[in-house]
Amino acid sequence: MLKVAMNLYGLQDWFDGDFAAVVELVKIAERKGVDQISLGDHVAIGEDHSNYPFGKFSAPLDFPWIEPITMLAAVASATTRIRLSAGGLISPLRPAVLLAKQ
């Protein structure tokens, strides 16, 4: 059986930073049969990308990364069956108690 996943990377640029619109887009995706959404994480990015192991870094230094736990919680509150995934969560750079609470 074919499963369809959607990554939310960069979608906030489509809506001028309006995250409510991203949640609405995910609701539409769920109705259309998308099985899972994923959202990556970056807490801190240094200015030197020369040792980035996956080739050219995909975003500028000032890229507005969506905070994944909060965004996935917002999506969870607005959907019923779509699976949620943090496509990476850089937990060592987050306060442990806050991460546990989230």
OpenMM code with the backbone's topology and positions (N, CA, C; nanometers):
from openmm import Vec3, app, unit

residues = "MET LEU LYS VAL ALA MET ASN LEU TYR GLY LEU GLN ASP TRP PHE ASP GLY ASP PHE ALA ALA VAL VAL GLU LEU VAL LYS ILE ALA GLU ARG LYS GLY VAL ASP GLN ILE SER LEU GLY ASP HIS VAL ALA ILE GLY GLU ASP HIS SER ASN TYR PRO PHE GLY LYS PHE SER ALA PRO LEU ASP PHE PRO TRP ILE GLU PRO ILE THR MET LEU ALA ALA VAL ALA SER ALA THR THR ARG ILE ARG LEU SER ALA GLY GLY LEU ILE SER PRO LEU ARG PRO ALA VAL LEU LEU ALA LYS GLN".split()
positions = [
    Vec3(0.0838, -0.1173, 0.0000),
    Vec3(0.0000, 0.0000, 0.0000),
    Vec3(0.0892, 0.1249, 0.0000),
    Vec3(0.0586, 0.2187, -0.0848),
    Vec3(0.1338, 0.3433, -0.0973),
    Vec3(0.1007, 0.4380, 0.0169),
    Vec3(0.2038, 0.4910, 0.0793),
    Vec3(0.1878, 0.5909, 0.1856),
    Vec3(0.2438, 0.7234, 0.1336),
    Vec3(0.1757, 0.8319, 0.1628),
    Vec3(0.2170, 0.9643, 0.1178),
    Vec3(0.2528, 1.0493, 0.2391),
    Vec3(0.3728, 1.1078, 0.2357),
    Vec3(0.4178, 1.1950, 0.3437),
    Vec3(0.4478, 1.3330, 0.2869),
    Vec3(0.4354, 1.4330, 0.3707),
    Vec3(0.4591, 1.5710, 0.3303),
    Vec3(0.5489, 1.6365, 0.4354),
    Vec3(0.6523, 1.7058, 0.3888),
    Vec3(0.7408, 1.7773, 0.4795),
    Vec3(0.6979, 1.9237, 0.4837),
    Vec3(0.6947, 1.9820, 0.6017),
    Vec3(0.6501, 2.1203, 0.6174),
    Vec3(0.7628, 2.2219, 0.6015),
    Vec3(0.8809, 2.1780, 0.5647),
    Vec3(0.9968, 2.2673, 0.5499),
    Vec3(0.9653, 2.3824, 0.4553),
    Vec3(0.9791, 2.5046, 0.5054),
    Vec3(0.9652, 2.6226, 0.4217),
    Vec3(0.8233, 2.6688, 0.3936),
    Vec3(0.7224, 2.5972, 0.4403),
    Vec3(0.5849, 2.6361, 0.4082),
    Vec3(0.5453, 2.7704, 0.4668),
    Vec3(0.6077, 2.8097, 0.5777),
    Vec3(0.5725, 2.9392, 0.6363),
    Vec3(0.6041, 3.0527, 0.5392),
    Vec3(0.6969, 3.0320, 0.4466),
    Vec3(0.7279, 3.1347, 0.3464),
    Vec3(0.6108, 3.1560, 0.2505),
    Vec3(0.5309, 3.0531, 0.2288),
    Vec3(0.4147, 3.0654, 0.1396),
    Vec3(0.3100, 3.1586, 0.1976),
    Vec3(0.3042, 3.1672, 0.3296),
    Vec3(0.1955, 3.2383, 0.3974),
    Vec3(0.2445, 3.3577, 0.4787),
    Vec3(0.3580, 3.4139, 0.4424),
    Vec3(0.4141, 3.5309, 0.5110),
    Vec3(0.4225, 3.5117, 0.6623),
    Vec3(0.4630, 3.3924, 0.7057),
    Vec3(0.4798, 3.3661, 0.8479),
    Vec3(0.3523, 3.3337, 0.9231),
    Vec3(0.2406, 3.3210, 0.8543),
    Vec3(0.1129, 3.2896, 0.9194),
    Vec3(0.1033, 3.1379, 0.9395),
    Vec3(0.1363, 3.0936, 1.0605),
    Vec3(0.1394, 2.9506, 1.0871),
    Vec3(0.0005, 2.8884, 1.0910),
    Vec3(-0.1017, 2.9669, 1.1171),
    Vec3(-0.2384, 2.9143, 1.1136),
    Vec3(-0.2707, 2.8626, 0.9738),
    Vec3(-0.2192, 2.9293, 0.8729),
    Vec3(-0.2424, 2.8850, 0.7348),
    Vec3(-0.1729, 2.7515, 0.7074),
    Vec3(-0.0572, 2.7288, 0.7697),
    Vec3(0.0108, 2.5998, 0.7546),
    Vec3(-0.0758, 2.4896, 0.8144),
    Vec3(-0.1347, 2.5150, 0.9307),
    Vec3(-0.2241, 2.4161, 0.9930),
    Vec3(-0.3429, 2.3883, 0.9012),
    Vec3(-0.3999, 2.4914, 0.8419),
    Vec3(-0.5118, 2.4718, 0.7477),
    Vec3(-0.4689, 2.3876, 0.6283),
    Vec3(-0.3472, 2.4101, 0.5783),
    Vec3(-0.2961, 2.3310, 0.4663),
    Vec3(-0.2842, 2.1843, 0.5047),
    Vec3(-0.2384, 2.1567, 0.6258),
    Vec3(-0.2265, 2.0183, 0.6722),
    Vec3(-0.3650, 1.9547, 0.6854),
    Vec3(-0.4637, 2.0304, 0.7298),
    Vec3(-0.6005, 1.9768, 0.7373),
    Vec3(-0.6510, 1.9369, 0.5985),
    Vec3(-0.6207, 2.0188, 0.4991),
    Vec3(-0.6591, 1.9861, 0.3608),
    Vec3(-0.5841, 1.8621, 0.3151),
    Vec3(-0.4544, 1.8558, 0.3449),
    Vec3(-0.3742, 1.7393, 0.3060),
    Vec3(-0.4305, 1.6118, 0.3679),
    Vec3(-0.4722, 1.6189, 0.4936),
    Vec3(-0.5303, 1.5024, 0.5597),
    Vec3(-0.6592, 1.4587, 0.4882),
    Vec3(-0.7443, 1.5544, 0.4550),
    Vec3(-0.8688, 1.5211, 0.3841),
    Vec3(-0.8414, 1.4595, 0.2475),
    Vec3(-0.7294, 1.4991, 0.1844),
    Vec3(-0.6954, 1.4481, 0.0516),
    Vec3(-0.6183, 1.3167, 0.0568),
    Vec3(-0.5911, 1.2654, 0.1782),
    Vec3(-0.5304, 1.1334, 0.1898),
    Vec3(-0.3834, 1.1286, 0.2263),
    Vec3(-0.3215, 1.2419, 0.2535),
    Vec3(-0.1817, 1.2384, 0.2977),
    Vec3(-0.1765, 1.1629, 0.4303),
    Vec3(-0.0792, 1.0723, 0.4437),
    Vec3(-0.0704, 0.9857, 0.5602),
    Vec3(0.0121, 1.0437, 0.6749),
    Vec3(0.1121, 1.1255, 0.6419),
    Vec3(0.2042, 1.1719, 0.7450),
    Vec3(0.2614, 1.3075, 0.7078),
    Vec3(0.2866, 1.3888, 0.8096),
    Vec3(0.3623, 1.5114, 0.7880),
    Vec3(0.4876, 1.5045, 0.8736),
    Vec3(0.5898, 1.5712, 0.8259),
    Vec3(0.7175, 1.5711, 0.8944),
    Vec3(0.7690, 1.7140, 0.9032),
    Vec3(0.8429, 1.7418, 1.0083),
    Vec3(0.8987, 1.8739, 1.0280),
    Vec3(1.0361, 1.8602, 1.0900),
    Vec3(1.1363, 1.9154, 1.0238),
    Vec3(1.2729, 1.9088, 1.0737),
    Vec3(1.3006, 2.0148, 1.1780),
    Vec3(1.4201, 2.0099, 1.2339),
    Vec3(1.4560, 2.0977, 1.3442),
    Vec3(1.5954, 2.1530, 1.3244),
    Vec3(1.6128, 2.2785, 1.3563),
    Vec3(1.7452, 2.3390, 1.3701),
    Vec3(1.7344, 2.4424, 1.4804),
    Vec3(1.8151, 2.4260, 1.5839),
    Vec3(1.8119, 2.5167, 1.6972),
    Vec3(1.9170, 2.6257, 1.6805),
    Vec3(2.0366, 2.5867, 1.6383),
    Vec3(2.1469, 2.6815, 1.6212),
    Vec3(2.2261, 2.6409, 1.4983),
    Vec3(2.2589, 2.7392, 1.4160),
    Vec3(2.3357, 2.7124, 1.2951),
    Vec3(2.4545, 2.8078, 1.2948),
    Vec3(2.5726, 2.7526, 1.2873),
    Vec3(2.6925, 2.8357, 1.2816),
    Vec3(2.7086, 2.8985, 1.1439),
    Vec3(2.7972, 2.9954, 1.1352),
    Vec3(2.8168, 3.0649, 1.0087),
    Vec3(2.9015, 2.9862, 0.9097),
    Vec3(2.9818, 2.8925, 0.9572),
    Vec3(3.0687, 2.8147, 0.8695),
    Vec3(3.0028, 2.6812, 0.8358),
    Vec3(2.9578, 2.6671, 0.7119),
    Vec3(2.8929, 2.5424, 0.6668),
    Vec3(2.9886, 2.4525, 0.5892),
    Vec3(3.1160, 2.4840, 0.5886),
    Vec3(3.2103, 2.4105, 0.5043),
    Vec3(3.2219, 2.2629, 0.5431),
    Vec3(3.1925, 2.2279, 0.6668),
    Vec3(3.1998, 2.0875, 0.7092),
    Vec3(3.0631, 2.0213, 0.7184),
    Vec3(2.9607, 2.0857, 0.6667),
    Vec3(2.8271, 2.0256, 0.6685),
    Vec3(2.8336, 1.8953, 0.5891),
    Vec3(2.7986, 1.7815, 0.6492),
    Vec3(2.8254, 1.6515, 0.5866),
    Vec3(2.7340, 1.6144, 0.4688),
    Vec3(2.6298, 1.6915, 0.4415),
    Vec3(2.5341, 1.6519, 0.3385),
    Vec3(2.5380, 1.7428, 0.2162),
    Vec3(2.6529, 1.8050, 0.1903),
    Vec3(2.6644, 1.8935, 0.0742),
    Vec3(2.6302, 2.0364, 0.1110),
    Vec3(2.5878, 2.1128, 0.0129),
    Vec3(2.5544, 2.2531, 0.0360),
    Vec3(2.4351, 2.2636, 0.1306),
    Vec3(2.4487, 2.3479, 0.2335),
    Vec3(2.3392, 2.3659, 0.3288),
    Vec3(2.2201, 2.4277, 0.2574),
    Vec3(2.1015, 2.3796, 0.2860),
    Vec3(1.9828, 2.4125, 0.2066),
    Vec3(1.9142, 2.5445, 0.2406),
    Vec3(1.9561, 2.6107, 0.3464),
    Vec3(1.8852, 2.7323, 0.3881),
    Vec3(1.9842, 2.8414, 0.4263),
    Vec3(1.9440, 2.9673, 0.4100),
    Vec3(2.0307, 3.0771, 0.4542),
    Vec3(2.0391, 3.0816, 0.6068),
    Vec3(2.1404, 3.1506, 0.6577),
    Vec3(2.1603, 3.1576, 0.8029),
    Vec3(2.0414, 3.2157, 0.8773),
    Vec3(1.9697, 3.3083, 0.8155),
    Vec3(1.8574, 3.3735, 0.8836),
    Vec3(1.7227, 3.3078, 0.8528),
    Vec3(1.7233, 3.1841, 0.8043),
    Vec3(1.5992, 3.1136, 0.7709),
    Vec3(1.5140, 3.0958, 0.8967),
    Vec3(1.3837, 3.1257, 0.8902),
    Vec3(1.2968, 3.1152, 1.0088),
    Vec3(1.2455, 2.9720, 1.0299),
    Vec3(1.3235, 2.8883, 1.0973),
    Vec3(1.2836, 2.7501, 1.1215),
    Vec3(1.1606, 2.7458, 1.2123),
    Vec3(1.0642, 2.6653, 1.1757),
    Vec3(0.9461, 2.6438, 1.2599),
    Vec3(0.9888, 2.5598, 1.3801),
    Vec3(0.9436, 2.5963, 1.5000),
    Vec3(0.9721, 2.5166, 1.6190),
    Vec3(0.8845, 2.3909, 1.6091),
    Vec3(0.9463, 2.2704, 1.5974),
    Vec3(0.8702, 2.1506, 1.5625),
    Vec3(0.7701, 2.1017, 1.6662),
    Vec3(0.8040, 2.1047, 1.7929),
    Vec3(0.7118, 2.0521, 1.8948),
    Vec3(0.5832, 2.1347, 1.8972),
    Vec3(0.5964, 2.2651, 1.8979),
    Vec3(0.4793, 2.3532, 1.9012),
    Vec3(0.3968, 2.3378, 1.7741),
    Vec3(0.4621, 2.3353, 1.6585),
    Vec3(0.3891, 2.3242, 1.5323),
    Vec3(0.3175, 2.1895, 1.5217),
    Vec3(0.3849, 2.0814, 1.5596),
    Vec3(0.3203, 1.9500, 1.5542),
    Vec3(0.2040, 1.9422, 1.6528),
    Vec3(0.2151, 2.0094, 1.7676),
    Vec3(0.1029, 2.0137, 1.8630),
    Vec3(-0.0155, 2.0881, 1.8021),
    Vec3(0.0115, 2.1987, 1.7326),
    Vec3(-0.0967, 2.2730, 1.6675),
    Vec3(-0.1640, 2.1882, 1.5607),
    Vec3(-0.0845, 2.1155, 1.4841),
    Vec3(-0.1397, 2.0279, 1.3803),
    Vec3(-0.2200, 1.9150, 1.4450),
    Vec3(-0.1687, 1.8578, 1.5530),
    Vec3(-0.2396, 1.7490, 1.6218),
    Vec3(-0.3758, 1.7937, 1.6718),
    Vec3(-0.3845, 1.9192, 1.7159),
    Vec3(-0.5122, 1.9682, 1.7685),
    Vec3(-0.6151, 1.9917, 1.6576),
    Vec3(-0.5687, 1.9973, 1.5324),
    Vec3(-0.6589, 2.0294, 1.4216),
    Vec3(-0.6841, 1.9125, 1.3277),
    Vec3(-0.6205, 1.7975, 1.3535),
    Vec3(-0.6360, 1.6812, 1.2651),
    Vec3(-0.6798, 1.5598, 1.3459),
    Vec3(-0.7164, 1.4522, 1.2735),
    Vec3(-0.7649, 1.3335, 1.3448),
    Vec3(-0.6856, 1.2063, 1.3164),
    Vec3(-0.6330, 1.1884, 1.1953),
    Vec3(-0.5675, 1.0613, 1.1647),
    Vec3(-0.4279, 1.0733, 1.1075),
    Vec3(-0.3884, 1.1901, 1.0614),
    Vec3(-0.2574, 1.2053, 0.9987),
    Vec3(-0.1477, 1.1808, 1.1025),
    Vec3(-0.0432, 1.1096, 1.0625),
    Vec3(0.0683, 1.0814, 1.1536),
    Vec3(0.1620, 1.2006, 1.1560),
    Vec3(0.2215, 1.2245, 1.2709),
    Vec3(0.3111, 1.3381, 1.2890),
    Vec3(0.4528, 1.2879, 1.3144),
    Vec3(0.5490, 1.3567, 1.2560),
    Vec3(0.6876, 1.3138, 1.2700),
    Vec3(0.7802, 1.4338, 1.2816),
    Vec3(0.8675, 1.4303, 1.3802),
    Vec3(0.9779, 1.5254, 1.3836),
    Vec3(1.0888, 1.4610, 1.3016),
    Vec3(1.1173, 1.5177, 1.1861),
    Vec3(1.2183, 1.4600, 1.0976),
    Vec3(1.3578, 1.4835, 1.1511),
    Vec3(1.3711, 1.4877, 1.2769),
    Vec3(1.4937, 1.5166, 1.3484),
    Vec3(1.4612, 1.6168, 1.4569),
    Vec3(1.5047, 1.5898, 1.5764),
    Vec3(1.4840, 1.6816, 1.6881),
    Vec3(1.6173, 1.6905, 1.7608),
    Vec3(1.6770, 1.8072, 1.7616),
    Vec3(1.8105, 1.8233, 1.8174),
    Vec3(1.7973, 1.8474, 1.9680),
    Vec3(1.7700, 1.7397, 2.0396),
    Vec3(1.7395, 1.7503, 2.1824),
    Vec3(1.8562, 1.7968, 2.2694),
    Vec3(1.9827, 1.7672, 2.2382),
    Vec3(2.0898, 1.8158, 2.3267),
    Vec3(2.1003, 1.9689, 2.3326),
    Vec3(2.0447, 2.0385, 2.2346),
    Vec3(2.0497, 2.1846, 2.2347),
    Vec3(1.9251, 2.2488, 2.2950),
    Vec3(1.8377, 2.1669, 2.3510),
    Vec3(1.7147, 2.2172, 2.4137),
    Vec3(1.7201, 2.1907, 2.5631),
    Vec3(1.6625, 2.2774, 2.6438),
    Vec3(1.6554, 2.2500, 2.7881),
    Vec3(1.5748, 2.1220, 2.8127),
    Vec3(1.6336, 2.0259, 2.8830),
    Vec3(1.5724, 1.8945, 2.9004),
    Vec3(1.4340, 1.8996, 2.9656),
    Vec3(1.4176, 1.9813, 3.0689),
    Vec3(1.2888, 1.9880, 3.1383),
    Vec3(1.1826, 2.0480, 3.0458),
    Vec3(1.2186, 2.1525, 2.9710),
    Vec3(1.1237, 2.2121, 2.8786),
    Vec3(1.0841, 2.1127, 2.7704),
    Vec3(1.1794, 2.0404, 2.7148),
    Vec3(1.1504, 1.9408, 2.6119),
    Vec3(1.0577, 1.8312, 2.6653),
    Vec3(1.0832, 1.7864, 2.7863),
    Vec3(0.9964, 1.6839, 2.8472),
    Vec3(0.8553, 1.7377, 2.8664),
    Vec3(0.8439, 1.8619, 2.9058),
    Vec3(0.7133, 1.9222, 2.9274),
    Vec3(0.6375, 1.9379, 2.7962),
    Vec3(0.7104, 1.9744, 2.6903),
    Vec3(0.6457, 1.9903, 2.5607),
    Vec3(0.5904, 1.8584, 2.5124),
] * unit.nanometer
topology = app.Topology()
chain = topology.addChain("A")
for resn in residues:
    res = topology.addResidue(resn, chain)
    for name in ("N", "CA", "C"):
        topology.addAtom(name, app.Element.getBySymbol(name[0]), res)
